[in-house]
Amino acid sequence: MNDRPSAPARAADDAPRVPHVYVIILGLLVATALASLVVPGGAFVRDADGRPVPGSFRFDAPGEGSDRPGPAALPMAVLSAPLRGMVDAADIIAFLVVIGGAFRIIDRSGAFRALVHATVRLVAGRGWLVIPLSMCVFSIGGAVFGMSEEVIPFVLIFVPLARALGYPPVIGVAIPLVGAGMGFAGAMLNPFTIGVAQPIAGLPFPSGVGFRTGAWLVLTAFGIGWVLLQAARLRDPARWHEPETDASRPDREHAFVLRHAAVLAALAAGIAVMVWGIGAREWYVIEIGAVFLGVGLVAGLVARLSGHEMARAFTDGARDLLGAAIVVGAARGIVLLAGDLRLLDPTLHGIATVLGSAPPVVAASLMFAFQSMLNFFVPSGSGQAALTMPIMAPLADLVGVTREVSVLAFQFGDGFSNLIIPTSAVLMGSLEAGHVTYEEWFRFSWRLQVWLFLLGAAILTTAVIGGFGA
């Protein structure tokens, strides 16, 4: 009997493994603490809105910054940071837990399985069409109203759909996540990035729509092409296909009936209310979570689930996303620790100093690279805009780059890296919802990040040479 592993198995065993996301976060917490032993603290003067004032940075003088933890206090600072992060990110954690519970109730109604069954029959032989059509919708959502956390519930729909079409779960995660990510990064109207960054940079919102629309089209087409290419490479019906969604056999349980239509109609109505609330009422995760909780309850009633069945389903779904909630809180702790150690402003000051001597084309790409790096510690579009644009906008004037280009570099840096950094609540929530490990996603997406950086740098170079915003 031959006990030697097959070639694919040996390759998988020999392949380098990405550390577990908890190990990554702990390592970053320790690295942040150690950085405080060699990097002097410092701060900018803040204006009335809490934004840094250009040219006001200074390092802490001896005896100043006494609230910065000393070497003896660093172990406690590191160990308490994840807990403080969970408290600080309580709204997002609550959102993830409620979303998981609500969508498990909807799933128990059978509506999702019936929808998958009907879709597979509809696109028989042309399942790849689901990818570009769906990604276009998600990209529009990211570009127009800043769709981000809202993609997590859709992962629960697209993962089983992808499996039914013969694709691995990672493709089901990529369809909504990369689709919305391309829209978010190349947005022309996103209120959470462009809407915050342009006023800070002294630009009217939404200026530069024409060029940004062109960039959005290029990025969306590239994202769709990438996912299609990976889907074709990874498709294996024998491995991923789920028999219970097989459209070739009549299955009474998964036949699309009026009850399923009513549940999906309630979900569509909830999404419409969510879009309206985000645009007209500036809703965020608490209100969005409340809408989906209501949809879940309606779905349970329509499906004639008992109160006990709905409660059990909610608990099971909440448990599924609990791991992502912990990651979100722990990752937020890195940001809090860096702030306590007064490291963010020295980093911003150092990068601004380097950029000040760079030629315009190089400076634009360096801005992009810097925003990508900083996004690890500030994975919030509006938060990063408030932190960096007061410095980057006037710096753009000094190096011969227009302020429109500085905003474009910010939105690329913020948007692309959200698809790979473990501090992104959207990414970790989506992976947990799709039962895809961070290691699997990293293997899938690291090349995408390389290409996106090159593509983003090319667009920025075109913008500088073409005088975008001049």
N, C-alpha and C positions, 0 to 999 in steps of 0.2 A: 504494500500500500504506500502510495506516495504522499507524505505528509508535508511536502514543501508548499509554502503559500504560493498562490498564483502571482504573476508579475504585477497586476494592479494592486493586489494586497500588499506585496512587498513595497511597492512605490508609496502606498498610503502610509505604511509603517515607517518608512525611511524619511518621509517628508517632514520638514521642520514644522513644529506645532506652534501656533500662536497661544501665548499664555491666556488663561481664563481672565475674563474681564475684571473680576474682583482682584486678581493678582496685579493686573495692569494699573488699576486705580490705586491700590495700596502702594505700589512702586512709585507712582506719580506723587502721592502724598509725601512719601519719604524723600523723594528727590526735591520737592518744593521746600520741605523743611531744611534739607541740607543746603539748598541754594541760599537760604537766608544767612548762612554762616560765612559766605564769601561775597555775596552781592549786597552792597550797602542799601539801606532803605531810603526812600525818598517819596516826594509827592508834588503834584501840581497844586497851585491854588485853584479852587473851584469857584465858578460863578454862582449866581442865585439858583440856577437850575441844576447845580451839581456837576456841570461840565468843566473839564480842565481848561485853564486859560493858557493859550500858547505863550511860550517864553517864560513861564512862571515856575518851571520845575527847579527844585533844589534838593540835594541829598540831605539826609538828616545830619545835623551837627552833633558832635559828642554831647551826650546827655539828653538829646531830643529823641522822639520816637520811643519813649519809655514804655508805651503800651505794646511794643513789639516783643513777642515772647523771646526770652533768652534761651541759651542752649539747654539749660536744665528743664525748661518748660516745654521743649519741643515734643518729647514723647507724648505728653498729654494733649498737646495741640493736634498732633497727627491722629491720635486715637479718637478724639472727640469730634474731629472734623466731619466724618461721615454722618454722625448723629445730628450735628448742627445743620448739615446739608439736607437731611431728611425733613427737618423742621422748616427750613427755608423753602424747600421745594414741595411743601405739603399740598399745594393746589394741584400740581402736576401729578403727584403720587395719587391723590384722591381721584383725579381724572382717569388715570390708567386703571385703577381698581374698579371704578364704576363702569368704564367702557368694557372691560373684560367681562364683568357680570352681566351687563345689559345685553351684550352680543351673544353670550352663551344662552340666554333666555330665547333670543331670536332664533338661534341655531336649533334649540330644542323643538321649536315649532315645525321644523322640517323645511322651512322656506328656502334656506340657503342651498340645501341639497337638491331641492326641486329646481331651483334656479340654475345650478350647475348642470343638472341633468338636461334641462331644456336648452341651455347654451351649447352644450356638447353636441346635441342633435342638430341645432341650428347651423353650427359652423363645421359640421362633419367634413373632414378632409381639408379644412381651411382654418384650423385652430389658431394658427399664427396671427390671423387677423385681429384676434382679441388684444394682442400686445400693442400695436400702433394706435388702434382706435381708443383703447382705454388710457394709454399714456398721454395722448393728446388732451383728453378731458382733464386728467390730473395736472398736466402742465399748465393749462389755462387757469385752473384753480390756484396753483402756486403763483402765477404771474399776476393775477388780477386781485385776489383777496388774501394772498399770503397763506395758502393752504399748507399746513405743516403737521401739527399734532392730529389734525383731522384725518390723516391718512391711516392711522393705526387701526381703526375699525374695519377699513376696507381690506386690510391684510387678511382678516378673518374670512373674507369672501374669496379673495383671489388666490390664496394658497390652495384650497381644495379645487378651485377651478383649474389652476395650473396643473395640479396632479391629474385631474380627470383628462386633461389634454396631453398627458404624457411628459410634462415638465416637472423638474424638481421644485420643492418648496421655495428655494431661493429665488426662482423666477417669479413666483407669486408675490414675494415680498418686493422684488425689484419693480414690478409694474407700477404700483402706486407710489413707492418711495422714490425711485429715480425719476418717474414722470413728474411728480410734484416738485422734486428737487431741482430739475432743470428749469421749471417755471419759476421757482423761488429765486434761483441764482440769476436768471436772465430776465427778471421781471421788469415790466415797464410801469406797473401801477401798484406794486406791493406796498400796502400802507405801513407794514412793519419794518421795512428796510428803506425803500426809496422815500416813503412818506416821512420818515424820521431823519434820514441822512441829508436829503436835499435842503430842507429848511435850515439845518445846522450849518451846512456849507454855503448858505446864502443864496440858494437857488430856488426858483419857484417850482412847486410840485404840481403836475409831473412834467418837468421839462425833459427834453431829449428823448421823447417817446419814439420818434422815428428810428433812431439808431438802436435803441434798446429793443424795439420790436424785431429788428433784423437780427440782433444778437440772440434774442429768445428763439427765433425760428431756427437758427443754426444749432443752438444748444439742444433744443427739443428734438430736432432731426437726428443729431448725433446720439442723444440718449436712447432714442427708439432703435436706431441702428445697432447700438451696442447690445441692448437687451435682446434684440432679435438674433444677433450673432451668437450670443451666449446660449440662448434658448435652443437654437439649432444644434449647437455643440453638445448640450447636455441632455437633449431629449432622448428619452428611453422609455417607451410605453410599457415595456415588460417590467421595468423596475418601479416606475412612478404611478402607473395607472391604477386607479382605485376601482375595484369591481363594482362597488355599490353605486357608482355613478356611471356605469357603463350604459351608454345610450343604445347599445345594440340589443338589449333585452328589456322587455316590458316589466316594469317594477312598480307595483301599485303604490308602494310607500313613497316613491320619489316622483310620482306623476304630479304635474303642476295643476293644482286645483284652486278653487276660489279662496280657500283659507290662506293658501300661500300668497296669492295675489294681494289679499287684504293686508297681510303682514308686510310685504314688500312695499305696498302703497304707503303704509304708515312710516316705513323707513325713509322712503323718498320724501314724504312730507316733512319728516324730521330734518332731513338734510337741507331742504328748502328753507325751513325756519332757521337753521344754523347759519346758512349763507346770508340770509337777511339780517340776522342778529349781529354777525361779524361786521357787515358793512354799515348797517344803520345804527346799531347800538353799541358797537365796539365790544362785543362779547369776547370772552377768552375761555379758558379751559373749564372753569366752574359752570358757566352757563351752558357751554357745549355739552359737558358731562350730564347736566340736568336734562337737556333735550333728549339725549340718547337713553338716559334712564327711563324717561317717559315713554319713548318708543319701545323699549324692552318690556315695560309693563303692559302696554297696549298689545304687543305681539303675544305675550303670555295669555292675555284674556281672549284674544281672537283665536288662539290655538287651543283654548279650553284647558290650559294647564291649571292645576290646583295651586293654591298659595304655597303649599309645601314644595311642589315641584319647581315653582319659580324660585323659591328661596334656595333650594339645593342647586339649581342651575346657576344662579347668581354667585353663590359661594364658590362653585367650581371654576367659573370664569374669572372671578376676582383672584383666585389662587394662581391661575395660569399667568397673570400679568404681575404678580407680586414680585417676582425676581427682577423684572424690568424696573419696577418702582424703587426697589432697593438700590439698583445701579444708578438711577437718576439722582437719588438723594446723596449717595456716596460721592458721585461725580461732582455734584454741586459743592460738596465739602472741599474739593480742590480749589475752587474759586474763592471760597471763604477763607481758606488757609492762606492763599497767595495775597489776599487783601489784608489779612491780619499781619502778615510779614512784610507788608509795604513793598511788594515786588512788582505789581502791575505797572505802576507809574514809571519806575526806573526802566522797565522793559520798553514801554512806549517812548520814553525819552531817548533811549539808546538807538532804537530803530529810526526815529526821526532824525537823529544826528547823522546816521549812515546815509539816509535818503537825501539829506541836504546837499550832498556833493555828487550825486549821481546824475547822468544825462537824462533827459525827459523819457525816452523810450525805456531805458533801464529802470528809472524811478517808478514808472507805472507798474512794471512787473514786480518790482520789489515791494511796492505797496500791496499788491495782490498776495504775494508770498507772506508778508507780515500779517495781513488780515486773516489768512488761512491759519497761521500759527496761533494767533491770539484767539481764534474761535474755539480752540480747545479749552481755554480757560473762561471764555465768555460766549457760550453757545446760544446766544440770543441776538437776533438781528437788531432789534431796537436798542438793546443794551450795548452792543458793540458799536453801533452808530453813535450813541451818546458818549461813549468813552473815547473813540478814536477820531471821529470827524472834526471835532474842534481843533485837533492838531494836524490831521492830514489835509484838511482843506486849505489853510494858509500855507502849509508846507508845499502843496501843489503849486501855488503861485511862485514860490521861490525857485523851484526846479524846472519851471516852464511847462508844467502839466496843467490842463484846465481842471476846474473843480468838478466838472461833469465826469472826467476820467477818474478822478479820485473816488467819486461815488461808485462808479462802475467797478473799480478795483475792490472796493469794500464789498459790494454785493456778490461778486464772484468768490472772494475769499470766505465770506460768511456762508454762501450757499453750497459750494462744492464740498467743502470739508465736513459739512453736516452729514454727508453720506458715509463717513468712515470713522469719525472720532467717537470713542466710547462715552464721552460726556454728553452726547446728543440724546435728549430724552426721546425724540421722535425715532431715531435709529434704534435705540435699545428697546423701546416699546414695540416697534414693528417686528424686530427679530424675535422677541419673546412671544408675540401674538402668532407669528408664523412658525414657531418651534424651530428656528434656525439659529445656530450658535454664532457667536461673534467670529470665531475662527473660520467657519464656513463663509460668512459674509466677507471677511477680510480677504480670503483667497479669491472670492468672486469679484471684488471691487477695487483692489489696490491698483490694478492696471488701468481701470477706469479713471482713478484719480490722476494718474500720470498723464493720460491723454487729455483730461479736462484742464489740467494746469497748462499744458502746451496750447490747447485751443483757446483758453482764456487769455494767455499771454499774447497770442496772435491777434485776438480781437482788440485787446488793449493797445497793441502796437498800431493796428489799423486806426484806432480812435485817435491816438497821438499824432500820427502822420497826417490823418485827414482833418485834424483840427476840430474834433468833436467838442462842442460846447464853447468854441472860441467866438 
